[in-house]
Amino acid sequence: MQQEKYDYATNEDLLNFVFDSVGPKGTIKKIIRFTARNANGITYFNLGFGDLNIETGKIDDLIITDNKDRDKILATIASAVLDFTSQFPDIMVYAQGSTPSRTRLYQMGIASNLEEIAQLLDVYGFHTDSWSKFERNVNYEAFLVIRKKL
Amino acid sequence: MQQLSKKKNQKKVAINAIISSDVKDYGNDPYFIKKANESKDFLEKHGFPEELMKNR
């Protein structure tokens, strides 16, 4: 990933990725989790992302911490998706934000890293009741990616 | 749900992540479960890209 990103860790199953966001609001632990589901007979993974609440040990997605590192966080998530799909190349990954503005953040992250992502992944967006290949400047509701068959 | 496993003859691809046994499993976190279930609802309603279904 050419854009600056955080160092991040995963364990052997590559389903959980963790990294620290560092900025004016301090150090915030971020969690990326790929969760398997089956829809209409198709198995895929959902990409979940949120802040770890240190006090409760649970994920909080709606908190806005604003460490002024949005692009770095998005590049880190994109890199984790590339890592994950390199190990599960035949499985789609679905992503949607908890709010429309969060979905738009994902969209911005894809658009900012598109040249690199598109070399390895086919990216689809859901817009006006249908899926289509991702294009910049279209407001999508959700995203699906899958490793390209090279 | 189909069995998910890395193919035994699959070439190991280098990844950017650091592999650590200290990374916890968040699979039972209510937030991630909720989001995954919402994704299933969305995809059962709207389906998958036709292009990807043709190749299956």
gemmi code that builds the backbone of each chain (N, CA, C; Angstrom):
import gemmi

chains = {
    "A": [
        ("MET", (0.859, -1.181, 0.000), (0.000, 0.000, 0.000), (0.904, 1.243, 0.000)),
        ("GLN", (0.787, 2.071, -1.053), (1.684, 3.202, -1.190), (1.395, 4.267, -0.141)),
        ("GLN", (0.102, 4.456, 0.196), (-0.240, 5.449, 1.212), (0.272, 4.980, 2.570)),
        ("GLU", (0.574, 5.978, 3.428), (1.058, 5.650, 4.758), (-0.005, 4.876, 5.516)),
        ("LYS", (0.428, 3.842, 6.212), (-0.511, 3.069, 6.998), (0.130, 2.685, 8.325)),
        ("TYR", (-0.692, 2.236, 9.263), (-0.195, 1.773, 10.549), (0.318, 0.339, 10.420)),
        ("ASP", (1.254, -0.004, 11.269), (1.609, -1.412, 11.430), (0.425, -2.105, 12.088)),
        ("TYR", (0.157, -3.334, 11.690), (-0.979, -4.041, 12.261), (-0.650, -5.520, 12.422)),
        ("ALA", (-1.389, -6.159, 13.296), (-1.121, -7.566, 13.613), (-2.374, -8.397, 13.406)),
        ("THR", (-2.154, -9.672, 13.170), (-3.244, -10.619, 13.075), (-2.773, -11.921, 13.711)),
        ("ASN", (-3.692, -12.869, 13.888), (-3.260, -14.164, 14.371), (-3.370, -15.186, 13.238)),
        ("GLU", (-3.144, -16.439, 13.552), (-3.021, -17.477, 12.521), (-4.253, -17.597, 11.621)),
        ("ASP", (-5.431, -17.285, 12.166), (-6.629, -17.492, 11.355), (-6.928, -16.320, 10.412)),
        ("LEU", (-6.195, -15.215, 10.583), (-6.336, -14.017, 9.736), (-7.758, -13.469, 9.725)),
        ("LEU", (-8.510, -13.690, 10.803), (-9.865, -13.146, 10.863), (-9.922, -11.853, 11.687)),
        ("ASN", (-8.933, -11.664, 12.541), (-8.894, -10.494, 13.420), (-7.608, -9.710, 13.174)),
        ("PHE", (-7.752, -8.402, 12.928), (-6.595, -7.541, 12.706), (-6.678, -6.394, 13.710)),
        ("VAL", (-5.547, -6.042, 14.303), (-5.545, -4.967, 15.295), (-4.427, -3.981, 14.990)),
        ("PHE", (-4.688, -2.722, 15.285), (-3.648, -1.705, 15.192), (-4.009, -0.544, 16.096)),
        ("ASP", (-3.012, 0.302, 16.374), (-3.210, 1.478, 17.220), (-3.262, 2.726, 16.365)),
        ("SER", (-4.301, 3.512, 16.580), (-4.377, 4.842, 15.974), (-3.764, 5.816, 16.979)),
        ("VAL", (-2.794, 6.592, 16.514), (-2.088, 7.497, 17.422), (-2.268, 8.936, 16.943)),
        ("GLY", (-2.707, 9.794, 17.853), (-2.912, 11.179, 17.462), (-3.276, 12.048, 18.656)),
        ("PRO", (-3.884, 13.215, 18.398), (-4.216, 14.160, 19.468), (-5.125, 13.577, 20.548)),
        ("LYS", (-5.927, 12.573, 20.189), (-6.823, 11.957, 21.173), (-6.159, 10.777, 21.887)),
        ("GLY", (-4.866, 10.632, 21.678), (-4.140, 9.552, 22.339), (-4.039, 8.316, 21.463)),
        ("THR", (-3.887, 7.164, 22.108), (-3.762, 5.891, 21.388), (-5.083, 5.141, 21.470)),
        ("ILE", (-5.658, 4.875, 20.315), (-6.945, 4.182, 20.252), (-6.723, 2.845, 19.558)),
        ("LYS", (-7.093, 1.770, 20.206), (-6.940, 0.450, 19.586), (-8.085, 0.223, 18.612)),
        ("LYS", (-7.727, -0.130, 17.375), (-8.702, -0.371, 16.313), (-8.739, -1.865, 15.990)),
        ("ILE", (-9.925, -2.362, 15.739), (-10.105, -3.787, 15.432), (-10.798, -3.951, 14.082)),
        ("ILE", (-10.253, -4.818, 13.249), (-10.893, -5.226, 11.992), (-11.229, -6.700, 12.148)),
        ("ARG", (-12.459, -7.079, 11.848), (-12.862, -8.470, 12.017), (-13.605, -8.959, 10.789)),
        ("PHE", (-13.135, -10.055, 10.233), (-13.799, -10.680, 9.091), (-14.658, -11.823, 9.627)),
        ("THR", (-15.973, -11.723, 9.404), (-16.913, -12.694, 9.953), (-17.625, -13.420, 8.813)),
        ("ALA", (-17.567, -14.737, 8.825), (-18.189, -15.526, 7.761), (-19.708, -15.559, 7.917)),
        ("ARG", (-20.381, -15.453, 6.791), (-21.814, -15.596, 6.746), (-22.167, -16.241, 5.417)),
        ("ASN", (-23.415, -16.704, 5.311), (-23.897, -17.304, 4.075), (-25.205, -16.632, 3.696)),
        ("ALA", (-25.284, -16.135, 2.476), (-26.511, -15.503, 2.001), (-26.908, -16.160, 0.680)),
        ("ASN", (-28.120, -16.683, 0.626), (-28.608, -17.332, -0.602), (-27.644, -18.412, -1.104)),
        ("GLY", (-27.031, -19.121, -0.169), (-26.147, -20.228, -0.548), (-24.719, -19.814, -0.849)),
        ("ILE", (-24.424, -18.520, -0.765), (-23.083, -18.018, -1.057), (-22.387, -17.649, 0.257)),
        ("THR", (-21.233, -18.242, 0.491), (-20.455, -17.896, 1.682), (-19.561, -16.703, 1.372)),
        ("TYR", (-19.531, -15.762, 2.276), (-18.715, -14.563, 2.124), (-18.275, -14.137, 3.514)),
        ("PHE", (-17.438, -13.090, 3.577), (-17.047, -12.525, 4.874), (-17.511, -11.079, 4.966)),
        ("ASN", (-18.023, -10.715, 6.139), (-18.349, -9.320, 6.412), (-17.139, -8.650, 7.068)),
        ("LEU", (-16.805, -7.465, 6.585), (-15.726, -6.692, 7.209), (-16.345, -5.805, 8.271)),
        ("GLY", (-15.933, -6.019, 9.513), (-16.368, -5.163, 10.611), (-15.184, -4.360, 11.104)),
        ("PHE", (-15.438, -3.121, 11.537), (-14.356, -2.258, 12.006), (-14.858, -1.376, 13.135)),
        ("GLY", (-14.070, -1.241, 14.167), (-14.464, -0.357, 15.250), (-13.342, -0.138, 16.252)),
        ("ASP", (-13.625, 0.752, 17.208), (-12.680, 1.032, 18.280), (-12.909, 0.059, 19.432)),
        ("LEU", (-11.822, -0.382, 20.030), (-11.949, -1.215, 21.215), (-12.097, -0.312, 22.432)),
        ("ASN", (-13.187, -0.477, 23.141), (-13.370, 0.236, 24.408), (-12.580, -0.524, 25.468)),
        ("ILE", (-11.511, 0.091, 25.933), (-10.606, -0.595, 26.857), (-11.329, -0.976, 28.147)),
        ("GLU", (-12.276, -0.130, 28.567), (-12.962, -0.384, 29.846), (-13.894, -1.585, 29.757)),
        ("THR", (-14.619, -1.683, 28.668), (-15.603, -2.765, 28.542), (-15.056, -3.973, 27.793)),
        ("GLY", (-13.982, -3.757, 27.020), (-13.451, -4.851, 26.192), (-14.297, -5.132, 24.972)),
        ("LYS", (-15.248, -4.229, 24.695), (-16.142, -4.426, 23.559), (-15.866, -3.379, 22.484)),
        ("ILE", (-16.411, -3.650, 21.308), (-16.203, -2.775, 20.162), (-17.241, -1.661, 20.158)),
        ("ASP", (-16.774, -0.468, 19.870), (-17.656, 0.684, 19.775), (-17.441, 1.299, 18.407)),
        ("ASP", (-18.441, 1.223, 17.548), (-18.295, 1.719, 16.184), (-18.755, 3.154, 16.035)),
        ("LEU", (-19.654, 3.596, 16.867), (-20.254, 4.901, 16.655), (-19.454, 6.043, 17.285)),
        ("ILE", (-18.463, 5.703, 18.090), (-17.650, 6.747, 18.707), (-16.822, 7.447, 17.622)),
        ("ILE", (-16.663, 8.743, 17.768), (-15.823, 9.490, 16.816), (-14.632, 10.006, 17.591)),
        ("THR", (-13.483, 9.387, 17.374), (-12.303, 9.748, 18.160), (-11.495, 10.845, 17.480)),
        ("ASP", (-11.488, 10.872, 16.153), (-10.805, 11.902, 15.363), (-9.373, 12.152, 15.799)),
        ("ASN", (-8.529, 11.203, 15.474), (-7.104, 11.356, 15.731), (-6.392, 12.004, 14.558)),
        ("LYS", (-7.139, 12.610, 13.647), (-6.581, 13.307, 12.476), (-5.767, 12.343, 11.611)),
        ("ASP", (-6.172, 11.105, 11.560), (-5.416, 10.096, 10.791), (-6.344, 9.255, 9.921)),
        ("ARG", (-7.396, 9.894, 9.448), (-8.409, 9.168, 8.681), (-7.809, 8.406, 7.514)),
        ("ASP", (-7.008, 9.067, 6.700), (-6.461, 8.424, 5.492), (-5.540, 7.271, 5.869)),
        ("LYS", (-4.802, 7.435, 6.942), (-3.883, 6.378, 7.381), (-4.684, 5.156, 7.850)),
        ("ILE", (-5.779, 5.419, 8.549), (-6.634, 4.320, 8.999), (-7.241, 3.601, 7.800)),
        ("LEU", (-7.733, 4.348, 6.835), (-8.351, 3.729, 5.658), (-7.333, 2.917, 4.868)),
        ("ALA", (-6.112, 3.428, 4.749), (-5.063, 2.678, 4.048), (-4.721, 1.403, 4.810)),
        ("THR", (-4.782, 1.455, 6.130), (-4.501, 0.269, 6.949), (-5.590, -0.781, 6.745)),
        ("ILE", (-6.834, -0.343, 6.726), (-7.943, -1.282, 6.486), (-7.802, -1.909, 5.102)),
        ("ALA", (-7.476, -1.087, 4.097), (-7.308, -1.605, 2.731), (-6.202, -2.658, 2.687)),
        ("SER", (-5.119, -2.396, 3.399), (-4.006, -3.352, 3.415), (-4.424, -4.657, 4.092)),
        ("ALA", (-5.205, -4.550, 5.161), (-5.687, -5.761, 5.839), (-6.599, -6.570, 4.917)),
        ("VAL", (-7.414, -5.885, 4.130), (-8.283, -6.584, 3.174), (-7.434, -7.312, 2.130)),
        ("LEU", (-6.378, -6.669, 1.676), (-5.494, -7.329, 0.711), (-4.845, -8.559, 1.328)),
        ("ASP", (-4.402, -8.438, 2.586), (-3.822, -9.588, 3.277), (-4.848, -10.711, 3.387)),
        ("PHE", (-6.044, -10.376, 3.852), (-7.077, -11.380, 4.064), (-7.428, -12.086, 2.765)),
        ("THR", (-7.661, -11.331, 1.719), (-8.075, -11.943, 0.448), (-6.943, -12.704, -0.218)),
        ("SER", (-5.707, -12.405, 0.139), (-4.592, -13.183, -0.412), (-4.653, -14.618, 0.114)),
        ("GLN", (-5.227, -14.783, 1.307), (-5.336, -16.112, 1.912), (-6.669, -16.780, 1.604)),
        ("PHE", (-7.668, -15.993, 1.274), (-8.995, -16.515, 0.928), (-9.401, -15.922, -0.428)),
        ("PRO", (-8.720, -16.325, -1.509), (-8.900, -15.637, -2.791), (-10.236, -15.888, -3.477)),
        ("ASP", (-10.966, -16.894, -3.054), (-12.224, -17.205, -3.743), (-13.449, -16.710, -2.988)),
        ("ILE", (-13.230, -15.981, -1.905), (-14.333, -15.563, -1.045), (-14.526, -14.049, -1.135)),
        ("MET", (-15.780, -13.634, -1.304), (-16.079, -12.194, -1.339), (-16.023, -11.590, 0.061)),
        ("VAL", (-15.652, -10.320, 0.116), (-15.672, -9.553, 1.364), (-16.668, -8.411, 1.196)),
        ("TYR", (-17.584, -8.303, 2.123), (-18.641, -7.274, 2.100), (-18.322, -6.220, 3.148)),
        ("ALA", (-18.576, -4.953, 2.804), (-18.350, -3.871, 3.769), (-19.442, -2.822, 3.634)),
        ("GLN", (-19.915, -2.376, 4.772), (-20.886, -1.287, 4.823), (-20.698, -0.579, 6.152)),
        ("GLY", (-20.695, 0.734, 6.148), (-20.537, 1.477, 7.388), (-21.792, 1.395, 8.242)),
        ("SER", (-21.635, 1.704, 9.523), (-22.789, 1.698, 10.439), (-23.725, 2.857, 10.161)),
        ("THR", (-23.202, 3.877, 9.498), (-24.013, 5.039, 9.105), (-23.635, 5.389, 7.667)),
        ("PRO", (-24.466, 6.148, 6.956), (-24.111, 6.567, 5.583), (-22.772, 7.311, 5.527)),
        ("SER", (-22.478, 8.117, 6.560), (-21.205, 8.839, 6.522), (-20.027, 7.877, 6.688)),
        ("ARG", (-20.225, 6.818, 7.465), (-19.164, 5.812, 7.607), (-18.965, 5.060, 6.295)),
        ("THR", (-20.098, 4.753, 5.604), (-19.988, 4.089, 4.305), (-19.237, 4.984, 3.329)),
        ("ARG", (-19.502, 6.266, 3.421), (-18.813, 7.213, 2.550), (-17.310, 7.227, 2.851)),
        ("LEU", (-16.948, 7.044, 4.113), (-15.530, 6.960, 4.469), (-14.879, 5.758, 3.799)),
        ("TYR", (-15.575, 4.624, 3.821), (-15.053, 3.437, 3.140), (-14.874, 3.750, 1.649)),
        ("GLN", (-15.854, 4.432, 1.087), (-15.804, 4.795, -0.330), (-14.582, 5.656, -0.613)),
        ("MET", (-14.324, 6.616, 0.262), (-13.169, 7.492, 0.083), (-11.879, 6.687, 0.189)),
        ("GLY", (-11.865, 5.725, 1.107), (-10.688, 4.890, 1.265), (-10.422, 4.062, 0.022)),
        ("ILE", (-11.481, 3.505, -0.566), (-11.319, 2.723, -1.785), (-10.839, 3.626, -2.911)),
        ("ALA", (-11.472, 4.791, -3.042), (-11.115, 5.714, -4.123), (-9.655, 6.173, -3.996)),
        ("SER", (-9.218, 6.443, -2.766), (-7.839, 6.922, -2.555), (-6.807, 5.851, -2.856)),
        ("ASN", (-7.163, 4.608, -2.676), (-6.218, 3.508, -2.866), (-6.567, 2.660, -4.088)),
        ("LEU", (-7.409, 3.223, -4.970), (-8.001, 2.415, -6.031), (-6.975, 1.814, -6.993)),
        ("GLU", (-5.987, 2.593, -7.357), (-5.016, 2.083, -8.337), (-4.328, 0.827, -7.815)),
        ("GLU", (-3.985, 0.854, -6.533), (-3.300, -0.302, -5.952), (-4.278, -1.453, -5.706)),
        ("ILE", (-5.449, -1.102, -5.184), (-6.445, -2.135, -4.885), (-6.867, -2.854, -6.159)),
        ("ALA", (-7.122, -2.073, -7.226), (-7.686, -2.632, -8.459), (-6.717, -3.576, -9.180)),
        ("GLN", (-5.446, -3.523, -8.813), (-4.488, -4.466, -9.416), (-4.750, -5.880, -8.905)),
        ("LEU", (-5.298, -5.951, -7.691), (-5.437, -7.258, -7.035), (-6.889, -7.671, -6.784)),
        ("LEU", (-7.781, -6.669, -6.693), (-9.168, -6.959, -6.330), (-10.145, -6.434, -7.371)),
        ("ASP", (-11.223, -7.173, -7.573), (-12.397, -6.641, -8.277), (-13.269, -6.006, -7.197)),
        ("VAL", (-13.639, -4.745, -7.421), (-14.392, -3.985, -6.414), (-15.757, -3.621, -6.983)),
        ("TYR", (-16.797, -3.932, -6.237), (-18.159, -3.619, -6.648), (-18.820, -2.725, -5.605)),
        ("GLY", (-19.695, -1.842, -6.089), (-20.473, -0.997, -5.200), (-21.953, -1.173, -5.472)),
        ("PHE", (-22.769, -1.014, -4.419), (-24.223, -1.136, -4.577), (-24.826, 0.264, -4.628)),
        ("HIS", (-25.506, 0.544, -5.745), (-26.042, 1.889, -5.985), (-27.298, 1.762, -6.818)),
        ("THR", (-28.330, 2.477, -6.450), (-29.636, 2.454, -7.148), (-30.064, 1.023, -7.454)),
        ("ASP", (-30.126, 0.224, -6.388), (-30.686, -1.131, -6.436), (-29.911, -2.134, -7.267)),
        ("SER", (-28.645, -1.878, -7.545), (-27.886, -2.902, -8.260), (-26.398, -2.789, -7.965)),
        ("TRP", (-25.694, -3.872, -8.207), (-24.245, -3.918, -8.055), (-23.590, -3.556, -9.377)),
        ("SER", (-22.477, -2.807, -9.300), (-21.708, -2.488, -10.505), (-20.259, -2.306, -10.107)),
        ("LYS", (-19.380, -2.317, -11.089), (-17.959, -2.110, -10.819), (-17.776, -0.714, -10.194)),
        ("PHE", (-16.898, -0.645, -9.208), (-16.686, 0.602, -8.465), (-16.160, 1.692, -9.383)),
        ("GLU", (-16.763, 2.864, -9.250), (-16.267, 4.052, -9.945), (-16.171, 5.184, -8.935)),
        ("ARG", (-15.248, 6.070, -9.165), (-15.147, 7.245, -8.290), (-16.372, 8.147, -8.485)),
        ("ASN", (-16.677, 8.915, -7.467), (-17.735, 9.934, -7.518), (-19.141, 9.360, -7.638)),
        ("VAL", (-19.327, 8.126, -7.248), (-20.657, 7.530, -7.145), (-20.866, 7.209, -5.671)),
        ("ASN", (-22.015, 7.581, -5.129), (-22.291, 7.311, -3.717), (-22.923, 5.940, -3.550)),
        ("TYR", (-22.150, 5.020, -3.041), (-22.596, 3.643, -2.887), (-23.135, 3.377, -1.481)),
        ("GLU", (-23.972, 2.354, -1.375), (-24.521, 1.953, -0.079), (-23.701, 0.849, 0.567)),
        ("ALA", (-23.010, 0.068, -0.243), (-22.248, -1.072, 0.291), (-21.221, -1.495, -0.752)),
        ("PHE", (-20.270, -2.321, -0.337), (-19.190, -2.725, -1.221), (-18.945, -4.236, -1.109)),
        ("LEU", (-18.505, -4.804, -2.214), (-18.056, -6.201, -2.238), (-16.736, -6.225, -2.997)),
        ("VAL", (-15.786, -6.984, -2.465), (-14.519, -7.154, -3.181), (-14.185, -8.639, -3.230)),
        ("ILE", (-13.422, -9.017, -4.250), (-12.937, -10.385, -4.378), (-11.614, -10.339, -5.131)),
        ("ARG", (-10.747, -11.243, -4.802), (-9.440, -11.310, -5.444), (-9.599, -11.540, -6.942)),
        ("LYS", (-8.842, -10.825, -7.749), (-8.889, -11.029, -9.187), (-8.317, -12.416, -9.518)),
        ("LYS", (-8.851, -12.997, -10.571), (-8.298, -14.261, -11.073), (-7.200, -13.885, -12.059)),
        ("LEU", (-5.962, -13.966, -11.614), (-4.847, -13.515, -12.465), (-4.286, -14.661, -13.312)),
    ],
    "B": [
        ("MET", (-23.302, -23.873, 5.451), (-22.182, -23.006, 5.050), (-21.040, -23.896, 4.573)),
        ("GLN", (-20.421, -23.521, 3.450), (-19.358, -24.369, 2.932), (-18.178, -24.339, 3.873)),
        ("GLN", (-17.399, -25.414, 3.871), (-16.205, -25.470, 4.691), (-15.216, -24.454, 4.155)),
        ("LEU", (-14.643, -23.693, 5.050), (-13.654, -22.719, 4.629), (-12.298, -23.185, 5.089)),
        ("SER", (-11.395, -23.348, 4.181), (-10.043, -23.712, 4.590), (-9.104, -23.270, 3.492)),
        ("LYS", (-7.900, -22.983, 3.902), (-6.904, -22.647, 2.894), (-6.582, -23.927, 2.143)),
        ("LYS", (-6.459, -23.839, 0.830), (-6.160, -25.037, 0.049), (-4.766, -25.515, 0.411)),
        ("LYS", (-4.602, -26.809, 0.579), (-3.329, -27.343, 1.043), (-2.225, -27.099, 0.035)),
        ("ASN", (-2.589, -27.085, -1.254), (-1.537, -26.877, -2.235), (-1.403, -25.403, -2.622)),
        ("GLN", (-2.048, -24.517, -1.871), (-1.998, -23.098, -2.187), (-0.651, -22.544, -1.797)),
        ("LYS", (-0.095, -21.743, -2.690), (1.191, -21.123, -2.403), (0.998, -20.109, -1.285)),
        ("LYS", (1.890, -20.120, -0.306), (1.783, -19.187, 0.801), (2.164, -17.811, 0.286)),
        ("VAL", (1.283, -16.856, 0.487), (1.518, -15.504, 0.014), (1.941, -14.645, 1.187)),
        ("ALA", (2.986, -13.843, 0.979), (3.443, -12.958, 2.044), (2.376, -11.915, 2.331)),
        ("ILE", (2.205, -11.594, 3.594), (1.242, -10.560, 3.962), (1.970, -9.460, 4.706)),
        ("ASN", (1.292, -8.320, 4.828), (1.887, -7.171, 5.499), (1.735, -7.229, 7.011)),
        ("ALA", (0.760, -7.994, 7.478), (0.474, -8.027, 8.909), (1.565, -8.774, 9.666)),
        ("ILE", (1.729, -8.379, 10.910), (2.567, -9.124, 11.852), (1.691, -10.237, 12.420)),
        ("ILE", (2.196, -11.456, 12.409), (1.431, -12.563, 12.976), (1.739, -12.634, 14.470)),
        ("SER", (0.713, -12.594, 15.295), (0.933, -12.618, 16.743), (-0.159, -13.440, 17.413)),
        ("SER", (0.261, -14.309, 18.305), (-0.710, -15.106, 19.061), (-1.392, -14.262, 20.140)),
        ("ASP", (-0.916, -13.027, 20.330), (-1.538, -12.133, 21.321), (-2.818, -11.498, 20.790)),
        ("VAL", (-3.060, -11.603, 19.469), (-4.267, -11.001, 18.898), (-5.471, -11.850, 19.296)),
        ("LYS", (-6.422, -11.202, 19.959), (-7.611, -11.908, 20.442), (-8.584, -12.185, 19.303)),
        ("ASP", (-9.494, -13.085, 19.582), (-10.587, -13.349, 18.652), (-11.808, -12.532, 19.094)),
        ("TYR", (-12.285, -11.695, 18.177), (-13.439, -10.848, 18.483), (-14.708, -11.383, 17.826)),
        ("GLY", (-14.706, -12.638, 17.462), (-15.847, -13.233, 16.764), (-17.128, -13.224, 17.573)),
        ("ASN", (-17.014, -13.198, 18.895), (-18.213, -13.199, 19.744), (-18.623, -11.804, 20.209)),
        ("ASP", (-17.918, -10.780, 19.716), (-18.302, -9.426, 20.100), (-19.676, -9.099, 19.503)),
        ("PRO", (-20.609, -8.594, 20.325), (-21.976, -8.333, 19.841), (-22.020, -7.413, 18.636)),
        ("TYR", (-21.106, -6.436, 18.592), (-21.106, -5.499, 17.466), (-20.788, -6.223, 16.156)),
        ("PHE", (-19.753, -7.056, 16.166), (-19.375, -7.738, 14.922), (-20.435, -8.753, 14.502)),
        ("ILE", (-21.064, -9.386, 15.464), (-22.133, -10.328, 15.144), (-23.304, -9.577, 14.507)),
        ("LYS", (-23.657, -8.437, 15.091), (-24.773, -7.628, 14.578), (-24.485, -7.172, 13.148)),
        ("LYS", (-23.286, -6.695, 12.926), (-22.942, -6.207, 11.586), (-22.966, -7.339, 10.564)),
        ("ALA", (-22.462, -8.492, 10.967), (-22.441, -9.628, 10.043), (-23.869, -10.069, 9.712)),
        ("ASN", (-24.734, -10.059, 10.704), (-26.127, -10.441, 10.456), (-26.819, -9.414, 9.558)),
        ("GLU", (-26.515, -8.155, 9.739), (-27.078, -7.111, 8.874), (-26.603, -7.290, 7.431)),
        ("SER", (-25.349, -7.705, 7.270), (-24.826, -7.917, 5.918), (-25.574, -9.061, 5.241)),
        ("LYS", (-25.859, -10.084, 6.001), (-26.603, -11.239, 5.464), (-27.997, -10.788, 5.015)),
        ("ASP", (-28.645, -9.969, 5.836), (-29.976, -9.462, 5.467), (-29.907, -8.663, 4.171)),
        ("PHE", (-28.900, -7.819, 4.058), (-28.740, -6.973, 2.875), (-28.538, -7.835, 1.633)),
        ("LEU", (-27.646, -8.807, 1.732), (-27.309, -9.621, 0.553), (-28.429, -10.590, 0.191)),
        ("GLU", (-29.169, -11.034, 1.178), (-30.317, -11.894, 0.859), (-31.402, -11.091, 0.165)),
        ("LYS", (-31.471, -9.810, 0.479), (-32.457, -8.940, -0.169), (-31.992, -8.517, -1.555)),
        ("HIS", (-30.724, -8.138, -1.684), (-30.240, -7.523, -2.919), (-29.393, -8.430, -3.799)),
        ("GLY", (-28.945, -9.558, -3.242), (-28.132, -10.464, -4.041), (-26.691, -9.998, -4.195)),
        ("PHE", (-25.979, -10.722, -5.058), (-24.564, -10.458, -5.335), (-24.416, -9.961, -6.775)),
        ("PRO", (-23.268, -9.388, -7.119), (-23.064, -8.954, -8.512), (-23.252, -10.111, -9.483)),
        ("GLU", (-24.024, -9.873, -10.532), (-24.289, -10.932, -11.525), (-23.005, -11.475, -12.126)),
        ("GLU", (-22.080, -10.563, -12.365), (-20.807, -10.938, -12.983), (-20.097, -12.014, -12.156)),
        ("LEU", (-20.181, -11.885, -10.835), (-19.503, -12.841, -9.970), (-20.279, -14.154, -9.909)),
        ("MET", (-21.568, -14.100, -10.079), (-22.369, -15.317, -10.032), (-22.147, -16.154, -11.299)),
        ("LYS", (-21.864, -15.504, -12.406), (-21.663, -16.241, -13.669), (-20.415, -17.098, -13.592)),
        ("ASN", (-19.433, -16.630, -12.812), (-18.142, -17.309, -12.756), (-18.110, -18.432, -11.740)),
        ("ARG", (-19.245, -18.627, -11.017), (-19.239, -19.638, -9.964), (-19.568, -21.031, -10.524)),
    ],
}
model = gemmi.Model(1)
for chain_id, residues in chains.items():
    chain = gemmi.Chain(chain_id)
    for i, (resn, *xyz) in enumerate(residues, 1):
        res = gemmi.Residue()
        res.name, res.seqid = resn, gemmi.SeqId(i, " ")
        for name, pos in zip(("N", "CA", "C"), xyz):
            atom = gemmi.Atom()
            atom.name, atom.element = name, gemmi.Element(name[0])
            atom.pos, atom.b_iso = gemmi.Position(*pos), 0.0
            res.add_atom(atom)
        chain.add_residue(res)
    model.add_chain(chain)
structure = gemmi.Structure()
structure.add_model(model)
structure.setup_entities()
